[in-house]
Amino acid sequence: MAGQLGIGALLVLAAVLFARWQDFSGTHLGSPTHAAMAGAALAAWTGWVVVAAWPRRPAVPPRDAGAILVVHASQTGFAIELAERTAALLRDGGAEVDLRQVSTLTAGDLVSARRALFIASTTGEGDAPDIATGFQREVMRAGADLHALRYAVLALGDRDYDDFCAFGRDLDRWLRTHGAIPWFDRVDVDNGDEGALRHWQHQVAQAIGAADQADWSRPAYQPWRLHERALLNEGSVGGPCFHVALVPEDDAHLAWHAGDVVEIGPRRARGHDERLPHREYSIASVPADGALHLVVRQQRHADGTLGSGSGWLTALAQPGDTIDLRVRRNPGFHAPADDRPVLLVGNGTGIAGLRALLKTRLARGHHRNWLLFGERHAQADRLHVDELEHWHGAGMLERLDLVWSRESPGPRYVQDRLRTASETVRRFVAEGASIYVCGSLAGMAPGVDTALREILGDSAIEQLAAAGRYRRDVY
């Protein structure tokens, strides 16, 4: 309204000046040419004043308009947890937040966004999380004009691997290449390093002009007790593998979902208070079991010393000793809520995560379960196999394929068994099956992925992953 009044006043002034010019030109300007030139100059001046004063819409929205995108790409749930903390920090600072899983993100979302924070895990040998493969294919390969976007990346990884934080770094590079402007520098996090996480928290708060908040710290461990431990593979040529049962001091902590991950805070020896870096394990039980079960293979270094995590759980800690742990949500490996078929594939200690999924399915009355499990020897390496055979015999496990790599004839590995059962795999998937893979990253996981791609095709596998029907917990 103020702009319109100002323009009206300028037009009135122009009209008065024009009338005075007519009087003046008739008396003082010596020729028609001079009069025309003066009139043209007055008209040009009037037009310039009106155009300059006319209110305009901005060509693009201001950079700080709209919700801040907070995007997580997670394999085991840690990136989700950090994304939720980041979103809470932003909301506490007065910002509007759009919290998204990377698989739901389109190029259009990024083009229209003005601010975005990415929390990106790396899995395997520098790979993107399974949930991000569709984003890589459909968005990162296609490209987008992101000149209006300010962004930052929190890259999660482990320096023990050569391709440290590879996906987070690739994402950062892609965003820059397509014109996005770094809001602040990428923050790389080594194995949950608290200093790096504090730096991210500070940078986010600074970016939105919020007051610094109390430092984030790793959620507190809860005291549990080692209840029992039993060797599962006596006589095996492989490393000793143990069933470990832990019970909480407070039964209220018997709360998790199949597929969740437990973080253990190991110690050097009984009675020593020094904590070592945490270790993560797939949970092999459900809360109804009254204890948290693990399947742990004892590791030894080249010099014969025990691995810190496995050594603590399988040898150093004694029944009754306190075990520091916390359960972390891992929704990317939870069982489907409905009764669709599931295809479960794993080897070695991967039976832990698959066992918990099966227990959840059976408790719900969902019996369309097909398990392919591989180990070395049929006699010595029967990791919970008696229980599996019981479920199969009772009709609760539709199909059970056990594959022994040191025995012949027949397929030696689970990926080989998949190939020989390719028609059944295709039928299961056509009937809506979800695929779960749990176990070793080296050998088994890539072998199974290759076999499934041969059977179903690359496009189908990527569609299954994007739909949450191809899930992996590999290490």
C-alpha positions as semicolon CSV with decimal commas, in nm:
position;residue;x (nm);y (nm);z (nm)
1;M;0,000;0,000;0,000
2;A;0,280;0,242;0,088
3;G;0,447;0,170;-0,246
4;Q;0,125;0,240;-0,435
5;L;0,076;0,576;-0,253
6;G;0,433;0,675;-0,335
7;I;0,385;0,597;-0,702
8;G;0,059;0,796;-0,706
9;A;0,235;1,100;-0,561
10;L;0,508;1,075;-0,822
11;L;0,249;1,060;-1,101
12;V;0,072;1,373;-0,966
13;L;0,408;1,551;-0,950
14;A;0,483;1,446;-1,308
15;A;0,145;1,582;-1,425
16;V;0,208;1,920;-1,258
17;L;0,554;1,942;-1,410
18;F;0,414;1,852;-1,752
19;A;0,153;2,132;-1,730
20;R;0,419;2,384;-1,624
21;W;0,640;2,263;-1,909
22;Q;0,364;2,331;-2,162
23;D;0,327;2,690;-2,033
24;F;0,701;2,735;-2,022
25;S;0,769;2,585;-2,365
26;G;0,518;2,808;-2,537
27;T;0,685;3,119;-2,399
28;H;1,055;3,041;-2,362
29;L;1,158;2,762;-2,597
30;G;1,252;2,905;-2,927
31;S;1,163;2,616;-3,161
32;P;0,938;2,306;-3,181
33;T;1,247;2,086;-3,189
34;H;1,370;2,220;-2,858
35;A;1,024;2,178;-2,711
36;A;1,002;1,815;-2,828
37;M;1,344;1,732;-2,684
38;A;1,252;1,883;-2,349
39;G;0,923;1,693;-2,346
40;A;1,097;1,365;-2,423
41;A;1,344;1,423;-2,141
42;L;1,063;1,493;-1,895
43;A;0,875;1,178;-2,006
44;A;1,187;0,965;-1,972
45;W;1,254;1,100;-1,624
46;T;0,895;1,033;-1,519
47;G;0,909;0,674;-1,650
48;W;1,239;0,607;-1,476
49;V;1,104;0,734;-1,142
50;V;0,793;0,515;-1,165
51;V;0,985;0,200;-1,262
52;A;1,244;0,256;-0,990
53;A;0,975;0,298;-0,726
54;W;0,757;0,004;-0,837
55;P;0,773;-0,281;-0,579
56;R;0,920;-0,607;-0,708
57;R;0,901;-0,969;-0,598
58;P;1,243;-1,121;-0,528
59;A;1,368;-1,334;-0,817
60;V;1,419;-1,629;-0,581
61;P;1,309;-1,689;-0,222
62;P;1,558;-1,577;0,042
63;R;1,811;-1,839;0,136
64;D;1,677;-1,886;0,487
65;A;1,318;-1,946;0,374
66;G;1,135;-2,265;0,459
67;A;1,218;-2,572;0,661
68;I;1,572;-2,701;0,698
69;L;1,609;-3,044;0,542
70;V;1,777;-3,294;0,775
71;V;1,854;-3,607;0,574
72;H;1,986;-3,936;0,712
73;A;2,147;-4,224;0,524
74;S;2,192;-4,502;0,780
75;Q;2,299;-4,866;0,777
76;T;2,279;-4,961;1,145
77;G;2,072;-4,678;1,293
78;F;2,348;-4,446;1,421
79;A;2,290;-4,186;1,147
80;I;1,918;-4,186;1,229
81;E;1,995;-4,120;1,594
82;L;2,225;-3,830;1,507
83;A;1,975;-3,688;1,258
84;E;1,707;-3,689;1,527
85;R;1,942;-3,509;1,767
86;T;2,029;-3,254;1,498
87;A;1,661;-3,195;1,424
88;A;1,591;-3,142;1,795
89;L;1,878;-2,892;1,819
90;L;1,738;-2,697;1,523
91;R;1,385;-2,695;1,663
92;D;1,513;-2,577;2,001
93;G;1,678;-2,291;1,812
94;G;1,346;-2,192;1,657
95;A;1,396;-2,346;1,312
96;E;1,140;-2,546;1,117
97;V;1,271;-2,892;1,026
98;D;1,189;-3,150;0,761
99;L;1,347;-3,479;0,879
100;R;1,384;-3,723;0,589
101;Q;1,529;-4,061;0,502
102;V;1,754;-4,031;0,198
103;S;1,549;-4,282;-0,002
104;T;1,253;-4,039;-0,001
105;L;1,458;-3,750;-0,139
106;T;1,423;-3,636;-0,503
107;A;1,625;-3,394;-0,713
108;G;1,326;-3,159;-0,698
109;D;1,340;-3,159;-0,318
110;L;1,701;-3,043;-0,329
111;V;1,641;-2,783;-0,600
112;S;1,359;-2,623;-0,400
113;A;1,537;-2,647;-0,063
114;R;1,743;-2,359;0,069
115;R;1,920;-2,529;0,359
116;A;2,002;-2,895;0,413
117;L;2,202;-3,103;0,659
118;F;2,308;-3,456;0,562
119;I;2,409;-3,729;0,808
120;A;2,567;-4,000;0,594
121;S;2,709;-4,337;0,695
122;T;2,952;-4,546;0,493
123;T;2,928;-4,924;0,494
124;G;3,140;-5,207;0,363
125;E;3,442;-5,103;0,159
126;G;3,340;-4,743;0,101
127;D;2,982;-4,818;-0,005
128;A;2,672;-4,609;0,048
129;P;2,417;-4,752;0,293
130;D;2,172;-4,986;0,123
131;I;1,893;-4,735;0,177
132;A;2,088;-4,476;-0,029
133;T;2,149;-4,679;-0,346
134;G;1,835;-4,547;-0,513
135;F;1,937;-4,188;-0,432
136;Q;2,279;-4,254;-0,585
137;R;2,126;-4,394;-0,902
138;E;1,832;-4,160;-0,956
139;V;1,956;-3,831;-0,813
140;M;2,336;-3,823;-0,794
141;R;2,387;-3,970;-1,140
142;A;2,126;-3,744;-1,300
143;G;2,246;-3,418;-1,149
144;A;2,060;-3,101;-1,050
145;D;2,103;-2,724;-1,033
146;L;2,168;-2,662;-0,663
147;H;2,299;-2,303;-0,669
148;A;2,027;-2,191;-0,425
149;L;2,116;-2,455;-0,163
150;R;2,336;-2,416;0,142
151;Y;2,434;-2,748;0,298
152;A;2,660;-2,934;0,538
153;V;2,755;-3,301;0,569
154;L;2,824;-3,511;0,878
155;A;3,015;-3,813;0,743
156;L;3,028;-4,126;0,960
157;G;3,296;-4,391;0,919
158;D;3,576;-4,595;1,070
159;R;3,944;-4,521;1,001
160;D;4,022;-4,891;1,023
161;Y;3,882;-4,908;0,668
162;D;4,070;-4,766;0,369
163;D;3,768;-4,580;0,229
164;F;3,701;-4,379;0,544
165;C;3,373;-4,182;0,522
166;A;3,365;-4,248;0,146
167;F;2,993;-4,198;0,090
168;G;2,980;-3,879;0,297
169;R;3,277;-3,742;0,105
170;D;3,125;-3,841;-0,230
171;L;2,799;-3,670;-0,132
172;D;2,985;-3,353;-0,030
173;R;3,175;-3,351;-0,361
174;W;2,856;-3,405;-0,562
175;L;2,675;-3,121;-0,387
176;R;2,964;-2,880;-0,450
177;T;2,995;-2,988;-0,814
178;H;2,629;-2,906;-0,875
179;G;2,652;-2,558;-0,731
180;A;2,547;-2,602;-0,368
181;I;2,727;-2,372;-0,125
182;P;2,879;-2,522;0,191
183;W;2,708;-2,383;0,499
184;F;3,016;-2,497;0,689
185;D;3,288;-2,756;0,625
186;R;3,216;-3,127;0,625
187;V;3,265;-3,298;0,963
188;D;3,414;-3,649;0,950
189;V;3,343;-3,877;1,247
190;D;3,567;-4,173;1,326
191;N;3,380;-4,448;1,507
192;G;3,146;-4,212;1,691
193;D;3,423;-3,974;1,804
194;E;3,268;-3,741;2,062
195;G;3,493;-3,446;1,975
196;A;3,379;-3,450;1,613
197;L;3,015;-3,476;1,719
198;R;3,058;-3,177;1,953
199;H;3,206;-2,981;1,663
200;W;2,905;-3,066;1,444
201;Q;2,666;-2,962;1,721
202;H;2,847;-2,629;1,763
203;Q;2,854;-2,562;1,388
204;V;2,481;-2,630;1,350
205;A;2,397;-2,400;1,641
206;Q;2,621;-2,127;1,500
207;A;2,469;-2,162;1,154
208;I;2,117;-2,079;1,276
209;G;2,228;-1,823;1,532
210;A;2,123;-2,037;1,827
211;A;2,289;-2,033;2,166
212;D;2,529;-2,318;2,234
213;Q;2,365;-2,606;2,415
214;A;2,507;-2,869;2,646
215;D;2,753;-3,088;2,458
216;W;2,625;-3,405;2,309
217;S;2,781;-3,710;2,461
218;R;2,747;-4,077;2,393
219;P;2,431;-4,200;2,569
220;A;2,514;-4,359;2,901
221;Y;2,574;-4,731;2,920
222;Q;2,346;-4,935;3,143
223;P;2,481;-5,197;3,383
224;W;2,390;-5,553;3,284
225;R;2,527;-5,880;3,418
226;L;2,682;-6,171;3,237
227;H;2,430;-6,446;3,308
228;E;2,572;-6,738;3,113
229;R;2,816;-6,825;2,838
230;A;2,837;-7,145;2,633
231;L;3,066;-7,261;2,353
232;L;2,858;-7,334;2,043
233;N;3,116;-7,493;1,813
234;E;3,335;-7,730;2,009
235;G;3,580;-7,904;1,776
236;S;3,547;-7,645;1,500
237;V;3,847;-7,551;1,288
238;G;3,721;-7,192;1,304
239;G;3,745;-6,950;1,593
240;P;3,551;-7,042;1,909
241;C;3,195;-6,912;1,891
242;F;2,996;-6,844;2,208
243;H;2,636;-6,798;2,308
244;V;2,637;-6,508;2,558
245;A;2,334;-6,420;2,773
246;L;2,312;-6,086;2,954
247;V;2,047;-5,973;3,203
248;P;1,975;-5,614;3,316
249;E;1,974;-5,491;3,673
250;D;1,640;-5,329;3,589
251;D;1,388;-5,539;3,394
252;A;1,257;-5,219;3,235
253;H;1,562;-5,237;3,010
254;L;1,432;-5,557;2,851
255;A;1,303;-5,350;2,560
256;W;1,421;-5,373;2,199
257;H;1,311;-5,490;1,857
258;A;1,458;-5,773;1,653
259;G;1,720;-5,614;1,429
260;D;1,842;-5,366;1,689
261;V;2,212;-5,343;1,774
262;V;2,382;-5,357;2,114
263;E;2,689;-5,148;2,197
264;I;2,922;-5,309;2,451
265;G;3,175;-5,111;2,654
266;P;3,454;-5,368;2,708
267;R;3,721;-5,347;2,979
268;R;4,078;-5,473;2,981
269;A;4,026;-5,730;3,255
270;R;3,803;-5,811;3,548
271;G;3,818;-5,533;3,805
272;H;3,971;-5,277;3,567
273;D;3,762;-4,963;3,522
274;E;3,922;-4,841;3,200
275;R;3,676;-4,865;2,913
276;L;3,790;-4,950;2,563
277;P;3,620;-4,831;2,243
278;H;3,272;-4,977;2,217
279;R;3,195;-5,280;2,004
280;E;2,866;-5,354;1,829
281;Y;2,682;-5,686;1,805
282;S;2,356;-5,806;1,652
283;I;2,102;-5,914;1,913
284;A;2,001;-6,281;1,893
285;S;1,693;-6,276;2,118
286;V;1,367;-6,093;2,188
287;P;1,264;-5,934;2,521
288;A;1,027;-6,223;2,594
289;D;1,335;-6,445;2,636
290;G;1,415;-6,252;2,955
291;A;1,777;-6,195;2,850
292;L;1,976;-6,032;2,573
293;H;2,150;-6,304;2,371
294;L;2,459;-6,258;2,156
295;V;2,657;-6,489;1,930
296;V;3,022;-6,385;1,961
297;R;3,321;-6,532;1,779
298;Q;3,641;-6,499;1,980
299;Q;3,905;-6,302;1,791
300;R;4,280;-6,317;1,840
301;H;4,542;-6,079;1,705
302;A;4,852;-6,198;1,522
303;D;5,046;-6,187;1,850
304;G;4,792;-6,418;2,014
305;T;4,624;-6,156;2,232
306;L;4,245;-6,149;2,250
307;G;4,038;-5,892;2,069
308;S;3,910;-5,628;2,311
309;G;3,536;-5,678;2,262
310;S;3,520;-6,050;2,194
311;G;3,788;-6,124;2,453
312;W;3,595;-5,937;2,722
313;L;3,270;-6,120;2,649
314;T;3,406;-6,470;2,582
315;A;3,694;-6,500;2,831
316;L;3,774;-6,212;3,065
317;A;3,430;-6,130;3,206
318;Q;3,294;-6,393;3,443
319;P;2,931;-6,487;3,521
320;G;2,790;-6,220;3,751
321;D;3,029;-5,950;3,627
322;T;2,887;-5,617;3,516
323;I;2,872;-5,560;3,141
324;D;2,827;-5,199;3,027
325;L;2,595;-5,176;2,730
326;R;2,323;-4,986;2,556
327;V;2,073;-5,092;2,290
328;R;2,057;-4,882;1,975
329;R;1,756;-4,876;1,745
330;N;1,819;-5,008;1,396
331;P;1,485;-4,974;1,214
332;G;1,654;-5,058;0,885
333;F;1,669;-5,423;0,996
334;H;1,337;-5,460;1,176
335;A;1,096;-5,738;1,078
336;P;0,802;-5,649;0,852
337;A;0,483;-5,584;1,046
338;D;0,268;-5,791;0,812
339;D;0,277;-6,161;0,726
340;R;0,457;-6,129;0,393
341;P;0,718;-6,399;0,317
342;V;1,076;-6,335;0,425
343;L;1,398;-6,474;0,281
344;L;1,674;-6,480;0,545
345;V;2,035;-6,535;0,436
346;G;2,341;-6,545;0,659
347;N;2,654;-6,716;0,779
348;G;2,853;-6,758;1,098
349;T;2,760;-6,518;1,377
350;G;2,506;-6,363;1,141
351;I;2,267;-6,624;1,277
352;A;2,219;-6,385;1,572
353;G;2,024;-6,119;1,385
354;L;1,832;-6,377;1,181
355;R;1,738;-6,575;1,493
356;A;1,584;-6,264;1,653
357;L;1,389;-6,189;1,336
358;L;1,256;-6,545;1,327
359;K;1,157;-6,532;1,694
360;T;0,961;-6,213;1,627
361;R;0,792;-6,364;1,322
362;L;0,696;-6,683;1,504
363;A;0,554;-6,490;1,800
364;R;0,326;-6,310;1,553
365;G;0,220;-6,633;1,387
366;H;0,401;-6,551;1,061
367;H;0,538;-6,879;0,926
368;R;0,631;-6,797;0,565
369;N;1,001;-6,795;0,648
370;W;1,287;-6,930;0,436
371;L;1,632;-6,942;0,594
372;L;1,961;-7,012;0,417
373;F;2,247;-7,046;0,665
374;G;2,610;-7,134;0,603
375;E;2,898;-7,253;0,823
376;R;3,196;-7,489;0,793
377;H;3,105;-7,835;0,926
378;A;2,765;-7,992;0,988
379;Q;2,876;-8,156;1,314
380;A;3,100;-7,894;1,476
381;D;2,947;-7,564;1,360
382;R;2,583;-7,601;1,452
383;L;2,519;-7,247;1,574
384;H;2,162;-7,276;1,707
385;V;2,092;-7,525;1,427
386;D;1,901;-7,765;1,657
387;E;1,654;-7,485;1,729
388;L;1,622;-7,404;1,358
389;E;1,553;-7,768;1,272
390;H;1,287;-7,782;1,544
391;W;1,110;-7,478;1,397
392;H;1,130;-7,629;1,052
393;G;0,991;-7,962;1,169
394;A;0,703;-7,783;1,344
395;G;0,607;-7,600;1,024
396;M;0,708;-7,258;1,157
397;L;0,998;-7,232;0,915
398;E;0,869;-7,299;0,564
399;R;1,210;-7,386;0,424
400;L;1,554;-7,439;0,579
401;D;1,871;-7,466;0,370
402;L;2,191;-7,544;0,561
403;V;2,513;-7,510;0,362
404;W;2,848;-7,646;0,484
405;S;3,155;-7,503;0,310
406;R;3,400;-7,779;0,415
407;E;3,178;-8,066;0,308
408;S;3,076;-8,192;-0,034
409;P;2,892;-8,257;-0,256
410;G;2,653;-7,970;-0,321
411;P;2,675;-7,592;-0,293
412;R;2,950;-7,473;-0,060
413;Y;2,821;-7,125;0,019
414;V;2,481;-6,963;0,068
415;Q;2,520;-6,763;-0,253
416;D;2,568;-7,091;-0,443
417;R;2,253;-7,230;-0,285
418;L;2,060;-6,921;-0,392
419;R;2,160;-6,981;-0,753
420;T;2,041;-7,342;-0,747
421;A;1,708;-7,224;-0,602
422;S;1,668;-6,926;-0,835
423;E;1,311;-7,011;-0,940
424;T;1,198;-7,026;-0,578
425;V;1,375;-6,697;-0,506
426;R;1,190;-6,529;-0,793
427;R;0,858;-6,676;-0,678
428;F;0,912;-6,564;-0,318
429;V;0,994;-6,210;-0,427
430;A;0,696;-6,201;-0,665
431;E;0,478;-6,292;-0,366
432;G;0,604;-5,984;-0,181
433;A;0,895;-6,130;0,016
434;S;1,147;-5,912;0,196
435;I;1,512;-6,021;0,191
436;Y;1,735;-5,998;0,500
437;V;2,111;-6,064;0,492
438;C;2,320;-6,089;0,811
439;G;2,681;-6,193;0,857
440;S;3,026;-6,135;0,717
441;L;3,101;-5,838;0,496
442;A;3,397;-6,015;0,338
443;G;3,285;-6,287;0,100
444;M;2,929;-6,367;0,201
445;A;2,754;-6,030;0,169
446;P;2,894;-5,931;-0,173
447;G;2,855;-6,290;-0,292
448;V;2,488;-6,295;-0,195
449;D;2,433;-5,954;-0,354
450;T;2,588;-6,073;-0,680
451;A;2,377;-6,390;-0,681
452;L;2,056;-6,198;-0,614
453;R;2,135;-5,955;-0,896
454;E;2,195;-6,246;-1,131
455;I;1,860;-6,398;-1,032
456;L;1,644;-6,084;-1,010
457;G;1,835;-5,818;-1,205
458;D;2,004;-5,498;-1,090
459;S;1,693;-5,285;-1,131
460;A;1,481;-5,519;-0,919
461;I;1,740;-5,526;-0,639
462;E;1,761;-5,147;-0,631
463;Q;1,382;-5,121;-0,626
464;L;1,366;-5,371;-0,339
465;A;1,627;-5,174;-0,143
466;A;1,443;-4,845;-0,200
467;A;1,118;-5,008;-0,082
468;G;1,283;-5,148;0,232
469;R;1,253;-5,507;0,110
470;Y;1,628;-5,574;0,078
471;R;1,797;-5,518;0,413
472;R;2,144;-5,603;0,536
473;D;2,327;-5,613;0,869
474;V;2,681;-5,702;0,764
475;Y;3,014;-5,646;0,936
